[in-house]
Amino acid sequence: MEEKPLAGYIKLPGQLRPFEEVNIYGKVNGFVKEVLSDRGSSVRKGRC
């Protein structure tokens, strides 16, 4: 028996939806005024 590629395909409409959804909120209201370090930087408490 010889393997052959599929002769055709079928395209069906659909949606991927999560099983559950949650809303994420900050612990306090407000905005970040400035960020003093870059992503991935090492930081320590008390250093300016």
BAFI-567552 format. One record per atom (N, C-alpha, C, O): x, y, z; residue number from 1; residue in one letter; atom name. Coordinates in nm, 4 decimals. Layout:
! BAFI-567552
<<X, Y, Z>, NUM, "A", "CA">
...
! end
This chain:
! BAFI-567552
<<0.0841, -0.1190, 0.0000>, 1, "M", "N">
<<0.0000, 0.0000, 0.0000>, 1, "M", "CA">
<<0.0887, 0.1254, 0.0000>, 1, "M", "C">
<<0.1854, 0.1319, 0.0759>, 1, "M", "O">
<<0.0581, 0.2215, -0.0813>, 2, "E", "N">
<<0.1387, 0.3415, -0.0966>, 2, "E", "CA">
<<0.0679, 0.4619, -0.0336>, 2, "E", "C">
<<-0.0528, 0.4797, -0.0501>, 2, "E", "O">
<<0.1459, 0.5453, 0.0399>, 3, "E", "N">
<<0.0881, 0.6667, 0.0988>, 3, "E", "CA">
<<0.0742, 0.7735, -0.0078>, 3, "E", "C">
<<0.1641, 0.7923, -0.0897>, 3, "E", "O">
<<-0.0386, 0.8438, -0.0069>, 4, "K", "N">
<<-0.0642, 0.9510, -0.1026>, 4, "K", "CA">
<<-0.1139, 1.0727, -0.0264>, 4, "K", "C">
<<-0.1779, 1.0584, 0.0778>, 4, "K", "O">
<<-0.0855, 1.1925, -0.0769>, 5, "P", "N">
<<-0.1391, 1.3127, -0.0115>, 5, "P", "CA">
<<-0.2910, 1.3185, -0.0279>, 5, "P", "C">
<<-0.3478, 1.2579, -0.1188>, 5, "P", "O">
<<-0.3547, 1.3926, 0.0618>, 6, "L", "N">
<<-0.4999, 1.4077, 0.0540>, 6, "L", "CA">
<<-0.5390, 1.4772, -0.0759>, 6, "L", "C">
<<-0.4708, 1.5689, -0.1215>, 6, "L", "O">
<<-0.6468, 1.4336, -0.1333>, 7, "A", "N">
<<-0.6919, 1.4879, -0.2612>, 7, "A", "CA">
<<-0.7665, 1.6197, -0.2433>, 7, "A", "C">
<<-0.7779, 1.6963, -0.3391>, 7, "A", "O">
<<-0.8172, 1.6483, -0.1247>, 8, "G", "N">
<<-0.8925, 1.7708, -0.1021>, 8, "G", "CA">
<<-0.8946, 1.8068, 0.0454>, 8, "G", "C">
<<-0.8351, 1.7375, 0.1280>, 8, "G", "O">
<<-0.9619, 1.9131, 0.0772>, 9, "Y", "N">
<<-0.9761, 1.9545, 0.2160>, 9, "Y", "CA">
<<-1.1106, 2.0195, 0.2323>, 9, "Y", "C">
<<-1.1768, 2.0538, 0.1344>, 9, "Y", "O">
<<-1.1514, 2.0367, 0.3581>, 10, "I", "N">
<<-1.2792, 2.1003, 0.3883>, 10, "I", "CA">
<<-1.2524, 2.2169, 0.4821>, 10, "I", "C">
<<-1.1729, 2.2046, 0.5752>, 10, "I", "O">
<<-1.3168, 2.3277, 0.4589>, 11, "K", "N">
<<-1.2983, 2.4471, 0.5401>, 11, "K", "CA">
<<-1.4312, 2.4774, 0.6085>, 11, "K", "C">
<<-1.5321, 2.5003, 0.5418>, 11, "K", "O">
<<-1.4310, 2.4775, 0.7421>, 12, "L", "N">
<<-1.5536, 2.5012, 0.8175>, 12, "L", "CA">
<<-1.5385, 2.6257, 0.9039>, 12, "L", "C">
<<-1.4303, 2.6492, 0.9577>, 12, "L", "O">
<<-1.6440, 2.7066, 0.9193>, 13, "P", "N">
<<-1.6351, 2.8229, 1.0074>, 13, "P", "CA">
<<-1.6348, 2.7782, 1.1535>, 13, "P", "C">
<<-1.6930, 2.6750, 1.1871>, 13, "P", "O">
<<-1.5695, 2.8554, 1.2403>, 14, "G", "N">
<<-1.5672, 2.8213, 1.3824>, 14, "G", "CA">
<<-1.4981, 2.9292, 1.4633>, 14, "G", "C">
<<-1.4394, 3.0224, 1.4082>, 14, "G", "O">
<<-1.5058, 2.9154, 1.5936>, 15, "Q", "N">
<<-1.4418, 3.0089, 1.6864>, 15, "Q", "CA">
<<-1.3724, 2.9300, 1.7952>, 15, "Q", "C">
<<-1.4228, 2.8270, 1.8400>, 15, "Q", "O">
<<-1.2549, 2.9788, 1.8383>, 16, "L", "N">
<<-1.1882, 2.9242, 1.9551>, 16, "L", "CA">
<<-1.2276, 3.0103, 2.0737>, 16, "L", "C">
<<-1.2037, 3.1311, 2.0737>, 16, "L", "O">
<<-1.2876, 2.9492, 2.1742>, 17, "R", "N">
<<-1.3292, 3.0239, 2.2926>, 17, "R", "CA">
<<-1.2757, 2.9532, 2.4163>, 17, "R", "C">
<<-1.2717, 2.8302, 2.4202>, 17, "R", "O">
<<-1.2343, 3.0298, 2.5182>, 18, "P", "N">
<<-1.1821, 2.9678, 2.6405>, 18, "P", "CA">
<<-1.2931, 2.8973, 2.7183>, 18, "P", "C">
<<-1.4110, 2.9302, 2.7052>, 18, "P", "O">
<<-1.2526, 2.8000, 2.7992>, 19, "F", "N">
<<-1.3473, 2.7277, 2.8834>, 19, "F", "CA">
<<-1.4021, 2.8204, 2.9921>, 19, "F", "C">
<<-1.5205, 2.8153, 3.0255>, 19, "F", "O">
<<-1.3139, 2.9055, 3.0471>, 20, "E", "N">
<<-1.3551, 3.0029, 3.1490>, 20, "E", "CA">
<<-1.2955, 3.1391, 3.1160>, 20, "E", "C">
<<-1.1907, 3.1479, 3.0520>, 20, "E", "O">
<<-1.3626, 3.2450, 3.1598>, 21, "E", "N">
<<-1.3117, 3.3805, 3.1448>, 21, "E", "CA">
<<-1.3136, 3.4478, 3.2809>, 21, "E", "C">
<<-1.4063, 3.4275, 3.3592>, 21, "E", "O">
<<-1.2111, 3.5285, 3.3094>, 22, "V", "N">
<<-1.2061, 3.6041, 3.4347>, 22, "V", "CA">
<<-1.1615, 3.7462, 3.4037>, 22, "V", "C">
<<-1.0882, 3.7699, 3.3077>, 22, "V", "O">
<<-1.2055, 3.8386, 3.4845>, 23, "N", "N">
<<-1.1607, 3.9770, 3.4749>, 23, "N", "CA">
<<-1.0494, 3.9982, 3.5765>, 23, "N", "C">
<<-1.0587, 3.9516, 3.6900>, 23, "N", "O">
<<-0.9444, 4.0682, 3.5359>, 24, "I", "N">
<<-0.8312, 4.0939, 3.6240>, 24, "I", "CA">
<<-0.8287, 4.2428, 3.6561>, 24, "I", "C">
<<-0.8311, 4.3270, 3.5663>, 24, "I", "O">
<<-0.8240, 4.2740, 3.7849>, 25, "Y", "N">
<<-0.8219, 4.4123, 3.8305>, 25, "Y", "CA">
<<-0.7018, 4.4346, 3.9214>, 25, "Y", "C">
<<-0.6547, 4.3411, 3.9863>, 25, "Y", "O">
<<-0.6520, 4.5576, 3.9264>, 26, "G", "N">
<<-0.5472, 4.5935, 4.0198>, 26, "G", "CA">
<<-0.6025, 4.6006, 4.1614>, 26, "G", "C">
<<-0.7234, 4.6139, 4.1803>, 26, "G", "O">
<<-0.5146, 4.5917, 4.2611>, 27, "K", "N">
<<-0.5582, 4.5956, 4.4002>, 27, "K", "CA">
<<-0.6042, 4.7355, 4.4414>, 27, "K", "C">
<<-0.6862, 4.7499, 4.5321>, 27, "K", "O">
<<-0.5520, 4.8375, 4.3755>, 28, "V", "N">
<<-0.5906, 4.9753, 4.4056>, 28, "V", "CA">
<<-0.6191, 5.0485, 4.2755>, 28, "V", "C">
<<-0.5717, 5.0082, 4.1693>, 28, "V", "O">
<<-0.6953, 5.1545, 4.2836>, 29, "N", "N">
<<-0.7214, 5.2365, 4.1655>, 29, "N", "CA">
<<-0.6054, 5.3319, 4.1427>, 29, "N", "C">
<<-0.5457, 5.3808, 4.2386>, 29, "N", "O">
<<-0.5730, 5.3586, 4.0178>, 30, "G", "N">
<<-0.4677, 5.4544, 3.9878>, 30, "G", "CA">
<<-0.3961, 5.4192, 3.8587>, 30, "G", "C">
<<-0.4330, 5.3250, 3.7886>, 30, "G", "O">
<<-0.2919, 5.4978, 3.8287>, 31, "F", "N">
<<-0.2144, 5.4801, 3.7068>, 31, "F", "CA">
<<-0.0660, 5.4787, 3.7403>, 31, "F", "C">
<<-0.0255, 5.5364, 3.8413>, 31, "F", "O">
<<0.0156, 5.4145, 3.6585>, 32, "V", "N">
<<0.1606, 5.4163, 3.6743>, 32, "V", "CA">
<<0.2114, 5.5445, 3.6114>, 32, "V", "C">
<<0.1916, 5.5683, 3.4923>, 32, "V", "O">
<<0.2776, 5.6278, 3.6925>, 33, "K", "N">
<<0.3266, 5.7565, 3.6434>, 33, "K", "CA">
<<0.4551, 5.7397, 3.5624>, 33, "K", "C">
<<0.4680, 5.7992, 3.4554>, 33, "K", "O">
<<0.5516, 5.6588, 3.6119>, 34, "E", "N">
<<0.6735, 5.6322, 3.5359>, 34, "E", "CA">
<<0.7332, 5.4992, 3.5786>, 34, "E", "C">
<<0.7132, 5.4533, 3.6911>, 34, "E", "O">
<<0.8068, 5.4384, 3.4868>, 35, "V", "N">
<<0.8747, 5.3120, 3.5117>, 35, "V", "CA">
<<1.0235, 5.3399, 3.5045>, 35, "V", "C">
<<1.0726, 5.3881, 3.4024>, 35, "V", "O">
<<1.0970, 5.3101, 3.6130>, 36, "L", "N">
<<1.2379, 5.3479, 3.6217>, 36, "L", "CA">
<<1.3343, 5.2351, 3.5869>, 36, "L", "C">
<<1.4546, 5.2493, 3.6087>, 36, "L", "O">
<<1.2860, 5.1254, 3.5345>, 37, "S", "N">
<<1.3748, 5.0166, 3.4941>, 37, "S", "CA">
<<1.3229, 4.9546, 3.3640>, 37, "S", "C">
<<1.2061, 4.9699, 3.3284>, 37, "S", "O">
<<1.4110, 4.8857, 3.2954>, 38, "D", "N">
<<1.3742, 4.8190, 3.1706>, 38, "D", "CA">
<<1.3272, 4.6778, 3.1998>, 38, "D", "C">
<<1.3606, 4.6212, 3.3038>, 38, "D", "O">
<<1.2503, 4.6211, 3.1092>, 39, "R", "N">
<<1.2039, 4.4831, 3.1223>, 39, "R", "CA">
<<1.3250, 4.3894, 3.1302>, 39, "R", "C">
<<1.4162, 4.3977, 3.0480>, 39, "R", "O">
<<1.3249, 4.3010, 3.2292>, 40, "G", "N">
<<1.4333, 4.2052, 3.2448>, 40, "G", "CA">
<<1.5479, 4.2545, 3.3298>, 40, "G", "C">
<<1.6408, 4.1782, 3.3563>, 40, "G", "O">
<<1.5451, 4.3822, 3.3746>, 41, "S", "N">
<<1.6516, 4.4369, 3.4575>, 41, "S", "CA">
<<1.6443, 4.3813, 3.5982>, 41, "S", "C">
<<1.5361, 4.3503, 3.6481>, 41, "S", "O">
<<1.7610, 4.3685, 3.6629>, 42, "S", "N">
<<1.7645, 4.3321, 3.8040>, 42, "S", "CA">
<<1.7384, 4.4576, 3.8855>, 42, "S", "C">
<<1.7969, 4.5623, 3.8578>, 42, "S", "O">
<<1.6523, 4.4492, 3.9848>, 43, "V", "N">
<<1.6230, 4.5635, 4.0707>, 43, "V", "CA">
<<1.6327, 4.5208, 4.2155>, 43, "V", "C">
<<1.6155, 4.4031, 4.2475>, 43, "V", "O">
<<1.6607, 4.6172, 4.3044>, 44, "R", "N">
<<1.6698, 4.5911, 4.4466>, 44, "R", "CA">
<<1.5906, 4.6956, 4.5232>, 44, "R", "C">
<<1.5756, 4.8092, 4.4782>, 44, "R", "O">
<<1.5410, 4.6567, 4.6375>, 45, "K", "N">
<<1.4653, 4.7464, 4.7241>, 45, "K", "CA">
<<1.5551, 4.8585, 4.7749>, 45, "K", "C">
<<1.6683, 4.8332, 4.8160>, 45, "K", "O">
<<1.5058, 4.9822, 4.7724>, 46, "G", "N">
<<1.5782, 5.0949, 4.8294>, 46, "G", "CA">
<<1.6793, 5.1611, 4.7387>, 46, "G", "C">
<<1.7425, 5.2580, 4.7806>, 46, "G", "O">
<<1.6980, 5.1144, 4.6173>, 47, "R", "N">
<<1.7948, 5.1768, 4.5246>, 47, "R", "CA">
<<1.7223, 5.2753, 4.4341>, 47, "R", "C">
<<1.6148, 5.2452, 4.3823>, 47, "R", "O">
<<1.7811, 5.3930, 4.4152>, 48, "C", "N">
<<1.7210, 5.4929, 4.3258>, 48, "C", "CA">
<<1.8164, 5.5296, 4.2161>, 48, "C", "C">
<<1.7837, 5.6122, 4.1309>, 48, "C", "O">
! end
